[in-house]
Amino acid sequence: MDLEVPDATEDVSCPLCGATAGSVVGSRGRFDMPVRNLCCAGCATVYITPRPSAAAMSEYYRSTYRKHYGAVGYVGPDGKSVTPGEPGFEATLLQWHSQQADNALTLGSAAAGATVLEIGCRHGKTLALMRERRGIVPFGIEPGESEAQQARDAGIDCFTGALEAFDPGERRFDQVQWFHVLEHVHDPLGALLKLRSLLKPGGTMLIEVPNVYQPYGLLEENFFQNVHLVSYSPNTLPALVKRAGFDVTRVVDAGSLFVVARVSDAAAEQLPLPFATKLLDAPEQDADWVAVRLQSYANLTKLQYLLQQRGSSPELTAALVRTVALPSFVTHLVETCASFVEQLVARGQLDQAVAVTLAVASGPHPTELRQEFRIFAERLGAPPEALAATG
Ligand SMILES: [Zn+2]
C-alpha cells in the first residue's frame, strides 16, 4: 500500500494532565505506519507523540485517508467486516447505524421534540433513525461534503465543516453525541469546551471511542492507528470530560467505551478545571498498570495468531504460560485462554491445557478469575498438589 503519511512534526504533552514523560507502548500502527504511542507517566493516558500538525492531518483526511482506510468495512452481527461493494454491505451498514441509534436513545435522555446534534454525522443515518423512533429534531456537523449532502437529502439540517468552524448563533441543543470522533481530535479539551457551549443548561453529551482497555485485533498492526491521536480508557476519558465542565453520569466499559455526561453548574470562565489526580476514578490504574497490560495484550494476540497459523506446540504453550504470569486486561485474558484450552483439549493435549489453566490460577489476577481457572484445571484432571500450589 501507498504509505504517504504526513510527517510527525509536533512533540505534544498529555491531553489530560499536561505531563510530557511516559513510556512508549507502541511504535507502529495499522498498515505498518510509524505511530509512536506514549503512556503518560502522570495519568496513564495513551496518546501519539510526536504527531503531524492539525493542518497536515486535515490535508491527509482530504487527500489520502480514504485510500488507506476506505476498504475498512462495517462489522456485522456475525463479527465479520463487510466492505463497500460486497454483498450485504447496505444491510450491515443499516444494522450498525440502527445499533448506534439504540445506544444514543438508551444512554442519552432525548425525549420527543428534543434537539440532538451529532458531530461527524456522516450521511445522517443514525440521526434519521432516532427521528423515526423517538421524534427528536436532528442537526448534523459533517466535514465530508458528499456525506453532508446525503444527510441534507435525508431531510437533516447539516453544517458542512469542522466543529471548530461551526457558529451556532442562538442555537443550543438538548443532546450532543459523537461516535468515534474524539480520538481523532488534536485538541480534545478545547473541543469538549466548545461542545459544552453548544448545549442547553443541564444538556447531555454522549461520547463513544475505542477503548484502550479492550483493544481489537493485534495491538500495533490493527488497534493503534495514525488517525487515533489519543487512546482513551474508562479511567482517563471521564477525567477529561470533568475538566471541561461536565458531570459524568455513566461510563460503559464495553468493547467500545461510552461516556455519558451532563453540563455541570461550573461557570464557563472557571473552565477548564485544572488536572488533579482526584478526577481519576481509579488512580491505581497508573502508567505501569496500563503498560504491562498492553504488553500482555500484544503478546496474547500474537500467540493466538500463531496458534491459528501453525497449530499448537509445547513451545507455544510455554510462551502462553509465561505471558499469563503477568497482569492482563481480564476480559481478553479469559477469552484468549479459554479458546487456547479448548483447542488444546480438542487436540487431546490435556497436559498443555492443564498447564495453561494452572498458570492463570497462579497468576497476578483477580481472585474470582483465579478461582474459576482453578476449577477449570481440576476438571481437566490437574493433580491435587498442583492445584494446592496455586494458592
Ligand atoms: Zn497525563
Residues whose N, C-alpha, C, O or C-beta is under 5 A from the ligand:
A	BS01	ZN	C14 L16 C17 G18 A19 C40 G42 C43 A44 T45
